[in-house]
Amino acid sequence: MNEKVRCLIIGSGPAGYTAAIYTSRANLAPVLYEGIQPGGQLTTTTEVENFPGYPEGITGTELMEDLKKQAVRFGADVRYGIATAVDFTSYPRKVTIDGEKVIESDTVIIATGASAKYLGLADEAKYAGMGVSACATCDGFFYRKKTVAVVGGGDTACEEAIYLAGLASKVYLIVRKPYLRASKVMQDRAMQNPKIEILFESNAVGLFGENGVEGAHIVKHAGEPNEEKFDIAIDGFFLAIGHKPNTDIFKDQLNLDSVGYILTTPGTPKTCIEGVFAAGDVADPHYRQAITAAGSGCQAAIEAERYLSEKGL
């Protein structure tokens, strides 16, 4: 069963919904499929205080619901469904939804986002939104003058630990290896910060707390004769072990970097395929913020409208 549309948007975070708002207002009659996580990563956070226009803050779920309502108000066709395959080798571009329905579209805006990597502990899910976070710049504000832990040993982990040290009273940096993988400059900054205590050769194996995270179970030198187990008292537990862009179905169709992020023409949302654009975290390994994702969704929508206009479609 095939359907033909002018603009298809895959994904429903800030990038997808913003693209839907702009393409709707441009009379492109966009169809948006919400994907595996309607509303995107922001729906897993509690308070959002750094999105412009909400001086009192707003929950991630409410913010996404507002963006969705705005898109629908202007005529966007928002649907449940997951893109399971794509074919960008012919025109119009083809996207398969839920393994059965094929959407043919003159333009495609990819806003499938990225997923934070977790350790896989059951406690991470248990305390989601109650002390567990994968974004220090999103949630660090709530841990002012408190004690937090950051898991990871790369640039991102050091960056987040340093950022949190500017807010929290103490930051534990839990590093699996006996050294930091971060660049020398980031290593130096983390190691010289008096608020950061680095726990090398350590693994977090669990979390505990009554109404939220109150501490973490740590194992040092796991499996070795000098193995040591202890607990640390913390109020927040931050994962900084990387993100995985949701790009598996685009591997053979688009140019991706070594991690899997979609490569675009610098300064634009244009991919290597004409009429196919990427917006939000799926093409952004650096900022990963709701506001930057929304901005790139706007860019993708404007480029899609220009593309259709130039082609007379």
N, C-alpha and C positions, 0 to 999 in steps of 0.2 A: 504494500500500500504506500504510494508516494504522495507527497504534498509539495507544492511549489510556493516559496515565499521570497520576498525581496531581501529581508535581513533576518538572519538567525543568530541568536545569542545563546551561548552555552555557558551556564553558570550564573549564580544568583547572589554573589557577594556585592560589596559596594561598587565594584567595576561593572558587573553585569547589570545591576539595576540602574546605575547611572547611564550606561549605554542605552538601556531601554527607554529611559526618560528622554534622552536627546534624540534617539531615532524615531520615537513616537511623535515628538513635536515637529520632526522633519517630515512627517507623513510617510515614513517607510514601512509602517504596519509591522513592527518587529514581533517575532515569536521568540520567547525566551523559555528555555528548559532549565529548571532550577537545579538539577543535578542531585548528587548523593547527599548533600548537606544544604538544604534550602536556607538561604541567608548567609552561607559561608562560615568561615572561621569565627567571625564576630559573634555568632550565636552561642559560642562556648564560653564567652567572657560574661562577667556580670556588669559592672558599671563601666561606661565609656565616658571619659571626661575630657578627651582631647579632640573631639570632632566638632568643628566650628558650628555654632548655631544652637548649642545645647549648654547654656551657662551653668545649669544645675546638674549636668550629666544625664545620662540615659542608659538603659540596659542595652546590650548588644542586640538582643532579640527585638526590642522595641524600635531601635534605630533601623534595623533591616526591614521591619514591618512598615515603617514610615516610607522608606525608599521604594518598597514594593507598591504601596498604595499610590504613591506619586506616579510611578510608571504606568500602573493600571489606569489611573485617572486620565492619562493622555492617550490611552488606547493600546498599550502593550498587551500582547496575548501571553500571559504567564502560565506555564504548564508544569505539572509534575513530570519527571522523566529524566533518564540518564543517557547521555551520548555514549554509545558503546563501540562505534566504529565510524571512520570518516574516509571519504575518497575525494581528495582535492586534485586528482590528476585530470579530471574532465570538468567541463562547464555545462550547467551550473554545478556548484560544489555540492557534494552529497554527505549528509550526516545521518547515521542510523541511530534511532532512539529505542532504548530497551531491547535491542537485538532484533527488532521487527520492522518498525515504521521508518521509512526513508524520507528525510526532508531534503528537497532540492532548493538551494538558495543562491541568489546572486551575490550576496555577501555573507560572511560569517565572522562573528566577533567571539573570540575564545576568552572566557573569563572563569576558567575552571579552578583557579587558585592553586595553593600549595598546602600541604599538610605538615604540621610540625612533627618531628620524630620524637617518640617517647621511649622510655626504657622498657615499657611493657609490664610495669608493675600494676597489680590490681588496684593498689592504693591511688594510682594516678587518676583512674576513673572515679574512684570513690570520693576523692577530694577535688574533683574538677570544679573550678569556680569557687573553691573554698580553701584556697591556699596554693593550688597547683596552677602554674601558668607557663606558657611557652613564648611570652612576649613581655620583656622587662619594660620597654617604653610604653606599652599599653597599660600595664598593671602595677608598675613599680611605685607609683604615687600612693597607693594604698598601704605601703609598707614603710612609710616615713618613721624613722626612729625605732624601727623594729629589726629583728634578726632574720635574715633570709639565706638561702643556699642556692647556688647556681651549679648545674651539672654540665660539664664539658671542658675541653682543654684547648679549643681553637680560638680564632679571632673573635667569633661571635660570643663565645662564653666570656672571654676576657672583657670584651666591650660591654656586655650586659652586667658583668660584675662591677666594672668601674662606674657604669651609669647608676647602678643600684647603691653603690657606696656613697654616692652623692645624696642619697635619700635615707637609706637605712643606717642603723647604728653599727651593724656588723654584717659582713657577707662571707659565707663559707663558699669556696670554689672547690667543688668535688671533681677530682681528675682521676680517671681510670689508670692512666699511664704514670710513670715516674717523672714525666716532664710535660711541659706545655707544648702543644703543636702550633700555637699562635705565632704570628710574626714577632721578631725580636722587640720591636717598639711596643707592641701590645703586651708582651711578656713583662717587660720592664715596668710598664705602667701598673699592671696588676700586682706584681710582686713588691713594688715600692709603695703601694697604697696601704696606709696603716689600718684601714678598716677591713681589708681583705685577708682572710686566712685560707691558704691553699692546702687542701688535703690530698696529697699525691697518693697514687696506688690505692685509691679508695673507691668503693662502689656503694651507692645508696640501694638498699635492698627492701626498704619498706618505709612507710610513713605512719604516724600515729597522731591522735588528737580526738577530742570529743565532738566539738562543733566546727572543726576545721583543722588544718595542719598545726600541730604543736611541736612536732619533732620528726627526725628521720633516723632510721636504723642504718648504721654504716658498718661495712666490713673492709678492713684494711689488709693488704697482702693476702687476698682471698686464695685459698687452696695451698698456701705455703706454710712451712712449720711455724713461722712467726705471725700467723693470722691473728687478727685482733678485731673484736666486735665492740662497738660502742654506739651510744646515741648522742645526737646533737639537738639542742632545743632551738627550733626555728618557727617563724610565723608564716613564711612563704617558701615555696619550692619551685625554682625556675629551671625549665629545660632549655638548654642551648646547645643541642647536639645536631642541629641542622633542620632543614625543611626539605620535603620531597615535593617538587611541583607535580601537579596532577596532569601529566602529559603522556601517559603510556599509549593512548590511542593515536597520538600524533607522531610517534617515533619515526615511522617510515614516510611521513608526509611533509614534515616541516624541519627546518634547521634548529637543532637544540644544542645547548652548551653541554659540557661534560657531566653536569649534574642532572640535566633534563629540562632546564628553563628554556622557553621559546626565545630564539634570537630574533630581534626586530631591527629594522633600519634605525640606527641611532637617532634618538630624539623624536621618533614616531612609533606608532603601534603596528606598522606594516611588517608582515612576515614575508618570507621568500615566495609566497603564493599570492598572486594578484587577487584582491578582493577578500583576503583573509587577514584578520587583524587580531592582535593579542593584547589584552588589557589586564591590569591588576597583578597579583602575586605570581601568576603563572609565567610572567615575563620579567619579574622584578626580584632578584636575589638580594637586593641591597636595603630597600626601605621597608617594604611589607607593612604599610600603614593603611588604615581605612581611607584616609583622605587622599593619599597618593594613588590608591587603587581607583577611587572615584574619579580623580582627575584624568587618569589614563582611560577610564571608561568613556569619559566625555570626548577625549581625543579620538578614540576608536570610532565612536559614533559619527563624529564630524568627517573623519576620513572615509567612512562607509558611504555617507551621503554624497561626498565629493566624487567618489569612485562611480557611484550609480549615475550621477549627473553627467560626468564626463563620458560614460559609456552609453548614455541615453536610455538607461534602463528604468 
